Amino acid sequence: MRLEGIRKNSILWLYIFAGTEIIAFTLFMTWGWKVAATIVYFLAGIGVAILPILFRPNSNISLFKARNKRWFWMFLALFVIAAVYYVANIHPHLLVSKISIKYADMLPVIDVLSTRFINDQPIYAPIPEVWNNFQPKYLPMMWLAFVPGQTLGTDLRWTTIVFTLIGLFATLKLYRSNKITPASLFTGGLIFLLFAYIIHVDIHFFLLTQEGVILTYYLFLGLSLLTRNYYLQGIAIAVCLLSRYSFSFWIPMYGLFVLLVFGIKPFIKLVGSSILTVGFIMFISDAYKEIDVFLSLQGNYLRKINDPANKSKMYPMIVNSLGIAKFFGFSDLYKLHYSMLVMSIATPFTIGFLTWIKKNKWNLQFFGICSLKLSLVVFFNTLPLPFLYLFYSSTFLTFIVLHYYANSHLLQTANEPK
């Protein structure tokens, strides 16, 4: 009976899960409820990922059924207000905070790599000014997006800001007026809340990291998974893979699912476009020469968590971030690392297998994006070194799931199994 109640009001329940996830990330963390935030955020994220697969969008509440363009214009106005508030409050920070290796190495390294690309210099050569001949290990899509801004001479951080805002604007399709439900304003409110948290609590997200660019890649991947355009999906998968490997175990599962459920032609389109995109990006960025460096990243990661000298530096970050690593002693983080690998492999293949069995009953249209969301939730929440900025990609993906589940009429007809 309880599941039947959820099925009849699945949109309402998704709003509850999504709202809880964002509140745990923002308000719970702001109030210092770190343990509660960790547990609630993890469980709510799983709810956001699983519910749209189990149940097709449904509600007997008029708030989730009525559609009118006036709600779109109100949603757009709320988004614009959030964006203006966001930029207006970030700009003063950019004026007084300079990009420096003293604070973090991500943007200084990206600055060097993108400059070398523009000047046709060896891109991945050691960097003398960073950590005494630092060997760059950044995947190409972590820095290629900064090349246009670097060419124009703008602050690198404007690239992350613009990417995030345009990414949300485009993936929510706010460039096209549509009839949406009044409850969509709640989605806008959650976006505003997350922006406010970044500005007032976690401003380093934009001052010190490139994560705004990476989460935008994931937004476009999420949207592509709600379409039947397998060429676009393949390109988006390649771009995300060459920015961060966090969903790498999801990729073979999704490819196999497409093959088994939708047939060989979509599979060839997906795999072919992915391979061609990876090859093109690796070639133009010279990254193909550094494959051995990229493959050594896990070994470097293990050495970092196994080195007792890093405890004083890393453990305060672990305790004050999200993720279950706070429940482990520093000497036990290597155990969590191997558990994370097992869970990161098991999660996508388990949800893929169950959905394949139930393909005629479950909601295949949301399988792609929600299985990706579930894989990211498990991966990031079980990381031994859970830097807070890493969680934004999965969190922002919730906005795409929520918006299109509550307004599924905006999507194409779902694929049918072969």
C-alpha positions as CSV (number, residue, x, y, z in Angstrom):
1,M,0.0,0.0,0.0
2,R,2.8,2.4,0.8
3,L,4.4,1.8,-2.6
4,E,1.0,2.4,-4.2
5,G,0.8,5.7,-2.4
6,I,4.2,6.7,-3.7
7,R,3.2,5.6,-7.2
8,K,0.1,7.7,-7.2
9,N,2.0,10.8,-6.0
10,S,5.5,10.0,-7.4
11,I,6.1,13.7,-8.4
12,L,5.4,14.9,-4.9
13,W,7.7,12.3,-3.5
14,L,10.5,13.3,-5.9
15,Y,10.1,16.9,-4.8
16,I,10.4,15.7,-1.2
17,F,13.6,13.7,-1.9
18,A,15.1,16.5,-4.0
19,G,14.3,19.2,-1.4
20,T,15.7,17.1,1.4
21,E,18.9,16.5,-0.6
22,I,19.5,20.2,-1.3
23,I,18.6,21.2,2.3
24,A,21.0,18.6,3.7
25,F,23.8,19.9,1.4
26,T,23.1,23.6,2.3
27,L,21.3,24.2,5.6
28,F,22.5,21.2,7.5
29,M,26.1,21.9,6.5
30,T,25.7,25.6,7.4
31,W,24.3,24.7,10.8
32,G,27.2,22.4,11.5
33,W,25.1,19.2,11.4
34,K,27.8,17.4,9.5
35,V,26.9,13.8,10.5
36,A,23.1,14.4,9.8
37,A,24.0,16.1,6.5
38,T,26.1,13.1,5.4
39,I,23.4,10.5,6.2
40,V,20.4,12.5,4.9
41,Y,22.2,13.7,1.8
42,F,23.2,10.2,0.9
43,L,19.8,8.6,1.4
44,A,17.9,11.5,-0.3
45,G,20.2,11.3,-3.3
46,I,19.5,7.6,-3.6
47,G,15.8,8.4,-3.5
48,V,16.1,11.0,-6.2
49,A,17.9,8.4,-8.4
50,I,15.7,5.4,-7.9
51,L,12.1,6.8,-7.7
52,P,11.9,8.0,-11.4
53,I,13.0,4.6,-12.6
54,L,10.5,2.7,-10.5
55,F,7.5,4.9,-11.2
56,R,6.3,6.9,-14.1
57,P,5.4,10.6,-13.4
58,N,2.0,10.7,-11.6
59,S,0.1,12.9,-9.2
60,N,-3.4,13.5,-8.1
61,I,-2.5,17.0,-6.7
62,S,-3.4,19.9,-9.0
63,L,-0.2,21.7,-8.1
64,F,1.7,19.0,-10.0
65,K,-0.8,18.7,-12.9
66,A,-1.8,22.2,-14.0
67,R,0.3,23.5,-16.9
68,N,0.5,27.1,-17.9
69,K,3.0,29.4,-19.6
70,R,2.7,31.9,-16.8
71,W,4.5,29.5,-14.5
72,F,7.3,29.3,-17.0
73,W,7.7,33.1,-17.0
74,M,7.7,33.1,-13.2
75,F,10.3,30.2,-13.2
76,L,12.4,32.1,-15.7
77,A,12.2,35.3,-13.6
78,L,13.2,33.4,-10.5
79,F,16.2,31.9,-12.3
80,V,17.3,35.3,-13.6
81,I,17.0,36.8,-10.1
82,A,19.1,34.0,-8.7
83,A,21.7,34.4,-11.5
84,V,21.9,38.2,-11.0
85,Y,22.1,37.8,-7.2
86,Y,24.8,35.2,-7.7
87,V,27.0,37.2,-10.1
88,A,26.6,40.4,-8.1
89,N,27.7,38.8,-4.9
90,I,30.6,36.8,-6.5
91,H,32.1,39.8,-8.4
92,P,33.5,41.6,-5.3
93,H,35.2,38.4,-4.3
94,L,36.9,38.1,-7.7
95,L,38.3,41.6,-7.3
96,V,40.1,40.9,-4.0
97,S,40.9,37.2,-4.5
98,K,43.6,36.4,-7.0
99,I,44.4,33.0,-8.5
100,S,47.5,31.8,-6.6
101,I,49.3,28.5,-5.9
102,K,49.2,29.6,-2.2
103,Y,45.5,28.7,-2.0
104,A,45.0,25.8,-4.4
105,D,46.8,24.4,-7.4
106,M,43.8,23.6,-9.7
107,L,43.4,27.0,-11.4
108,P,47.1,27.9,-11.6
109,V,47.7,24.6,-13.4
110,I,44.8,25.1,-15.7
111,D,46.2,28.6,-16.4
112,V,49.5,27.1,-17.5
113,L,48.0,24.3,-19.6
114,S,45.5,26.5,-21.5
115,T,48.2,29.1,-22.1
116,R,50.6,26.5,-23.5
117,F,47.8,25.3,-25.7
118,I,47.3,28.8,-27.1
119,N,51.0,29.3,-27.6
120,D,51.5,25.9,-29.2
121,Q,53.9,24.8,-26.4
122,P,54.4,21.3,-24.9
123,I,51.2,21.2,-22.9
124,Y,52.0,18.4,-20.4
125,A,55.6,19.3,-19.7
126,P,56.5,19.8,-16.0
127,I,55.6,23.2,-14.5
128,P,58.5,24.8,-12.7
129,E,56.4,27.4,-10.9
130,V,54.0,24.8,-9.4
131,W,55.2,22.5,-6.7
132,N,58.8,22.4,-8.0
133,N,58.4,21.0,-11.5
134,F,54.9,19.6,-11.0
135,Q,53.9,17.0,-13.6
136,P,50.4,18.0,-14.9
137,K,47.9,15.1,-14.5
138,Y,44.7,17.0,-15.5
139,L,42.5,15.3,-18.1
140,P,42.0,17.5,-21.2
141,M,38.4,18.6,-20.6
142,M,39.4,20.0,-17.2
143,W,41.3,22.8,-19.0
144,L,40.2,23.0,-22.6
145,A,37.0,24.9,-21.8
146,F,39.2,27.7,-20.3
147,V,41.0,28.4,-23.6
148,P,38.5,30.9,-25.0
149,G,38.5,32.9,-21.9
150,Q,42.2,32.7,-21.7
151,T,42.4,34.0,-25.2
152,L,40.3,37.0,-24.3
153,G,42.3,37.6,-21.2
154,T,39.5,37.3,-18.7
155,D,39.7,35.9,-15.2
156,L,39.5,32.1,-15.4
157,R,36.8,32.0,-12.8
158,W,34.4,33.8,-15.1
159,T,34.5,30.7,-17.3
160,T,33.2,28.5,-14.4
161,I,30.5,31.1,-13.5
162,V,29.3,31.5,-17.1
163,F,29.4,27.7,-17.8
164,T,27.3,27.0,-14.7
165,L,24.6,29.6,-15.5
166,I,24.4,28.9,-19.2
167,G,24.5,25.2,-18.5
168,L,21.5,25.4,-16.2
169,F,19.7,27.8,-18.5
170,A,20.2,25.6,-21.5
171,T,19.6,22.2,-19.9
172,L,16.4,23.4,-18.2
173,K,15.4,24.8,-21.7
174,L,14.7,28.2,-20.3
175,Y,15.3,29.6,-23.8
176,R,12.0,28.2,-25.0
177,S,8.7,29.1,-23.3
178,N,6.7,26.1,-22.4
179,K,3.7,25.2,-20.3
180,I,5.0,23.9,-16.9
181,T,3.5,23.2,-13.5
182,P,3.4,25.7,-10.7
183,A,5.4,23.3,-8.6
184,S,8.4,24.1,-10.9
185,L,8.8,27.3,-8.9
186,F,10.0,25.0,-6.1
187,T,12.8,23.8,-8.4
188,G,13.8,27.5,-8.9
189,G,13.8,28.0,-5.2
190,L,16.1,25.1,-4.7
191,I,18.5,26.5,-7.3
192,F,18.4,29.9,-5.5
193,L,19.2,28.1,-2.2
194,L,22.2,26.3,-3.6
195,F,23.5,29.5,-5.2
196,A,23.1,31.3,-1.8
197,Y,25.0,28.5,-0.1
198,I,27.9,28.8,-2.5
199,I,28.1,32.6,-2.1
200,H,27.8,32.8,1.6
201,V,29.3,29.5,2.8
202,D,31.3,27.8,0.1
203,I,32.6,30.7,-2.0
204,H,35.8,28.8,-2.6
205,F,33.9,26.6,-5.0
206,F,34.2,29.3,-7.6
207,L,37.3,31.1,-6.3
208,L,39.6,28.1,-6.2
209,T,38.1,25.3,-8.4
210,Q,37.2,24.5,-12.0
211,E,34.2,22.4,-10.9
212,G,31.6,24.7,-12.4
213,V,32.8,23.6,-15.9
214,I,32.7,19.9,-15.0
215,L,29.3,20.0,-13.5
216,T,28.0,21.7,-16.7
217,Y,29.3,18.8,-18.7
218,Y,27.3,16.5,-16.5
219,L,24.2,18.6,-16.9
220,F,24.4,18.2,-20.7
221,L,25.1,14.5,-20.3
222,G,22.0,14.2,-18.1
223,L,19.8,16.0,-20.6
224,S,21.2,13.9,-23.5
225,L,20.2,10.8,-21.6
226,L,16.6,11.9,-21.6
227,T,16.6,12.0,-25.5
228,R,16.9,9.4,-28.2
229,N,20.0,11.1,-29.7
230,Y,22.7,8.5,-29.2
231,Y,25.2,10.5,-31.1
232,L,24.7,13.3,-28.6
233,Q,24.9,10.9,-25.7
234,G,28.2,9.5,-27.0
235,I,29.7,12.9,-27.3
236,A,28.6,13.9,-23.8
237,I,29.9,10.7,-22.3
238,A,33.3,11.3,-23.9
239,V,33.5,14.9,-22.7
240,C,32.6,13.9,-19.1
241,L,35.0,11.0,-19.1
242,L,37.8,13.3,-20.1
243,S,37.1,15.6,-17.3
244,R,36.6,13.2,-14.4
245,Y,36.5,9.4,-14.2
246,S,33.9,9.3,-11.4
247,F,31.3,7.5,-13.6
248,S,33.6,5.3,-15.6
249,F,32.0,2.1,-14.3
250,W,28.6,3.3,-15.4
251,I,29.7,3.6,-19.0
252,P,30.0,-0.1,-19.9
253,M,26.8,-0.9,-18.1
254,Y,24.9,1.8,-20.0
255,G,26.4,0.7,-23.3
256,L,25.4,-2.9,-22.6
257,F,21.9,-1.8,-21.6
258,V,21.4,0.1,-24.8
259,L,22.6,-2.9,-26.8
260,L,20.3,-5.4,-25.0
261,V,17.2,-3.2,-24.7
262,F,17.3,-0.9,-27.8
263,G,19.4,-2.8,-30.3
264,I,22.6,-2.8,-32.2
265,K,22.1,0.5,-34.2
266,P,21.7,2.8,-31.1
267,F,24.7,0.9,-29.6
268,I,26.9,1.6,-32.6
269,K,25.9,5.3,-32.7
270,L,26.7,5.6,-28.9
271,V,30.0,3.8,-29.0
272,G,31.1,5.2,-32.3
273,S,30.5,8.9,-31.3
274,S,32.2,8.3,-28.0
275,I,35.3,6.8,-29.5
276,L,35.6,9.5,-32.2
277,T,35.1,12.3,-29.6
278,V,37.7,10.8,-27.2
279,G,40.2,10.4,-30.0
280,F,39.7,14.0,-31.3
281,I,40.0,15.5,-27.8
282,M,43.0,13.4,-26.9
283,F,44.7,14.4,-30.2
284,I,44.2,18.2,-30.1
285,S,45.2,18.4,-26.5
286,D,48.3,16.2,-26.8
287,A,46.8,14.1,-23.9
288,Y,47.3,10.9,-25.9
289,K,51.0,11.2,-25.1
290,E,50.3,11.1,-21.3
291,I,48.1,8.0,-21.0
292,D,50.5,6.4,-18.6
293,V,50.3,9.5,-16.4
294,F,46.5,9.3,-16.3
295,L,46.6,5.6,-15.5
296,S,48.8,6.3,-12.6
297,L,46.3,8.5,-10.9
298,Q,44.8,5.8,-8.7
299,G,48.2,4.8,-7.4
300,N,48.9,8.4,-6.5
301,Y,45.6,8.6,-4.7
302,L,46.3,5.4,-2.7
303,R,49.7,6.8,-1.7
304,K,48.1,10.0,-0.4
305,I,45.6,8.2,1.8
306,N,48.2,5.7,3.1
307,D,50.7,8.4,4.1
308,P,50.2,9.3,7.8
309,A,51.9,12.6,7.2
310,N,48.7,13.7,5.3
311,K,46.4,13.1,8.3
312,S,46.7,16.6,9.8
313,K,46.0,18.2,6.4
314,M,43.3,15.9,5.1
315,Y,41.3,14.7,8.1
316,P,39.8,18.1,9.0
317,M,38.5,18.3,5.4
318,I,37.1,14.8,5.7
319,V,35.2,15.5,8.9
320,N,33.8,18.8,7.6
321,S,32.7,17.5,4.3
322,L,29.9,15.2,3.1
323,G,30.7,11.5,2.6
324,I,30.9,8.5,4.9
325,A,34.7,8.8,5.2
326,K,34.2,10.8,8.4
327,F,33.1,7.5,10.0
328,F,36.5,5.9,9.3
329,G,39.8,6.5,11.0
330,F,42.5,7.9,8.7
331,S,44.4,4.6,8.8
332,D,41.3,2.8,7.6
333,L,40.7,5.0,4.5
334,Y,42.3,2.5,2.2
335,K,39.6,0.0,3.2
336,L,37.0,2.5,2.3
337,H,38.8,3.0,-1.0
338,Y,38.5,-0.6,-2.0
339,S,34.9,-0.7,-0.8
340,M,34.2,2.4,-2.9
341,L,35.6,0.5,-6.0
342,V,33.4,-2.5,-5.3
343,M,30.3,-0.4,-4.8
344,S,31.0,1.8,-7.8
345,I,31.1,-1.3,-10.0
346,A,28.2,-3.1,-8.3
347,T,25.8,-0.1,-8.3
348,P,25.4,0.6,-12.0
349,F,25.3,-3.1,-13.0
350,T,22.8,-3.9,-10.3
351,I,20.3,-1.2,-11.3
352,G,21.0,-2.0,-15.0
353,F,20.2,-5.7,-14.5
354,L,17.1,-5.0,-12.4
355,T,15.8,-2.5,-15.0
356,W,16.5,-4.9,-17.8
357,I,14.4,-7.5,-16.1
358,K,11.6,-5.0,-15.4
359,K,12.0,-3.1,-18.7
360,N,8.3,-3.5,-19.6
361,K,7.2,-2.2,-16.2
362,W,9.7,0.4,-15.1
363,N,10.3,3.9,-16.5
364,L,13.0,3.5,-19.1
365,Q,12.9,7.1,-20.1
366,F,14.6,8.1,-16.9
367,F,16.9,5.1,-16.6
368,G,19.9,6.7,-18.2
369,I,20.0,9.9,-16.2
370,C,18.9,8.3,-12.9
371,S,21.3,5.3,-13.1
372,L,24.1,7.9,-13.7
373,K,22.8,9.9,-10.7
374,L,22.8,6.8,-8.5
375,S,26.3,5.9,-9.6
376,L,27.6,9.4,-8.8
377,V,25.8,9.4,-5.4
378,V,27.5,6.2,-4.4
379,F,30.9,7.1,-5.8
380,F,31.2,10.5,-4.2
381,N,29.7,9.5,-0.9
382,T,32.1,6.7,-0.5
383,L,35.3,8.5,-1.5
384,P,38.1,8.4,1.0
385,L,39.0,12.0,0.3
386,P,35.5,13.7,-0.2
387,F,36.4,17.2,-1.1
388,L,33.1,19.1,-0.9
389,Y,33.4,20.7,-4.4
390,L,33.2,17.2,-5.9
391,F,29.6,16.7,-4.7
392,Y,28.2,19.5,-6.9
393,S,28.1,17.5,-10.1
394,S,25.7,15.0,-8.6
395,T,23.7,17.7,-6.7
396,F,23.1,19.9,-9.8
397,L,22.0,16.8,-11.7
398,T,19.0,16.6,-9.4
399,F,17.6,19.8,-11.0
400,I,17.5,18.1,-14.4
401,V,15.8,15.0,-13.0
402,L,13.3,17.0,-11.0
403,H,12.4,19.5,-13.7
404,Y,11.8,16.9,-16.4
405,Y,10.1,14.4,-14.2
406,A,7.6,17.0,-13.0
407,N,7.2,18.2,-16.6
408,S,7.7,15.0,-18.6
409,H,5.5,16.4,-21.4
410,L,8.6,18.5,-22.4
411,L,10.4,15.3,-23.4
412,Q,10.2,13.1,-26.4
413,T,8.3,9.8,-26.2
414,A,10.3,7.3,-24.3
415,N,12.3,4.7,-26.2
416,E,10.5,1.3,-26.5
417,P,12.5,-1.9,-26.0
418,K,13.3,-3.8,-29.1
